[in-house]
Amino acid sequence: MANVVVVGSQWGDEGKGKIVDWLSEQADVVVRFQGGHNAGHTLVVGDKTYKLSLLPSGVVRGARLSIIGNGVVLDPWALVDEIARISGQGIEVTPERLRVAENVALILPLHRELDAIRENASAGTKIGTTKRGIGPAYEDKVGRRAIRLVDLASPETLGAKIDRLLAHHNALRRGLGIEQVDAAQLRAELVEIAPKVLPYMDRAWALLDDERRRGAKILFEGAQGALLDIDHGTYPFVTSSNTVAAQAATGSGLGPGAIGYVLGITKAYTTRVGEGPFPSELHDDTGRRIGERGREFGTVTGRPRRCGWFDAALVRQTVRTSGINGIALTKLDVLDGFTELKVCTRYRLDGREIDYFPSGQDAQARVEPIYETIEGWTESTAGARSWADLPAEAVKYVRLIEELIGCPVALLSTSPERDDTILMKNPFES
């Protein structure tokens, strides 16, 4: 049995929630390995809808153990609130079922404030963050001044660590002309929240290694999409962590040999939230129609998503940077009724054709999509559970995507319902 890594192959919002939910029922352990509470999964189970931001999907489904790995930045107040909300929906979240890596870096109120100040500033590049403090928290982690979960277990030494952190932040806040953080108040807030989160703390790396050696099926659950990766995404319009599949190992404390099958979640068209380049974006009635039919609003923020045609050049690049073995193609039914569909196959940059997305910000803004046009279909694909249920034109569209991205479709999703899935290859059985 292969351990499975799930990554978004576009800019996030590809419908990972349903696929992760389907896989988590087969998994023994589900691990969240990067990001913060700026991204979410929506799980539809029967007549109930669960919106998760920090909690791994395994808490809703049958996974024996869910883990928040060290690659995550954790807002302890947000975690406590989410546990309470999900518990209110009848899902039991206990320390026996949920563990949090002791070395996870914390998001503090000062991070949220700084995030909002920067994003609202008129000068500089507007990234389109959720203003939840994720970027500043990662900065402190890399700057070796972060407060980590394990620090809350030693309140007697917490003061010195807060002083080290505030030596940076209060100097920054003085420069911005805003009130400095009171060290005693921050310490009191952390001491107050500590008893609510410390029962979940553990050595995640050791837990996972024990599970791996026992032959447990492990599902590594990513947030956002590979095109938001801090190294391989559309920099600087990216998130502050690595979102590609390799981060599953680093962000959970396991070696790369623990990764088996990489499943890339891929929407049948393209969307993006926030700022940044989007070559195949549609600013017309077609784009609005896709957004309305696909209910393209952010799980966490409610922000409308920008919509466009499927960009095979971008996904082809992600297949390579994440080592994707197969894709789960989602939301095919949103394209029902379009008489004509377009797929971006490559780009034109300064008069020449290229088959990759350039790294430079200026070049990214100048690329023009080159499209291949394909006939659409008028029949409904919604709820299809076999290839025989699909119109011939829909099958051709799927096959064209496979050919253009150089990767097979392992699963095909035709509605938000978990059973409306056409399975070609079970990643856990590869």
Secondary structure, 3 states (H helix, E strand, C coil): CCCEEEEECCCCCCCHHHHHHHHHCCCCEEEECCECCCCCEEEEECCEEEEECCCCHHHCCCCCEEEECCCEEECHHHHHHHHHHHHHCCCCCCCCCEEEECCCEECCHHHHHHHHHHHHCCCCCCCCCCCCCHHHHHHHHHCCCCCEHHHHHCHHHHHHHHHHHHHHHHHHHHHHCCCCCCHHHHHHHHHHHHHHHHHHEECHHHHHHHHHHCCCCEEEECCCCHHHCCCCCCCCCCCCCCCCCCHHHHCCCCCHHHCCEEEEEEECCEEECCCCCCCCECCCHHHHHHHHHCCCECCCCCCECEEECEEHHHHHHHHHHCCCCEEEEECHHHHCCCCEEEEEEEEEECCEEECCCCCCHHHHHHCEEEEEEEECCCCCCCCCCCHHHCCHHHHHHHHHHHHHHCCCEEEEECCCCCCCEEECCCHHHC
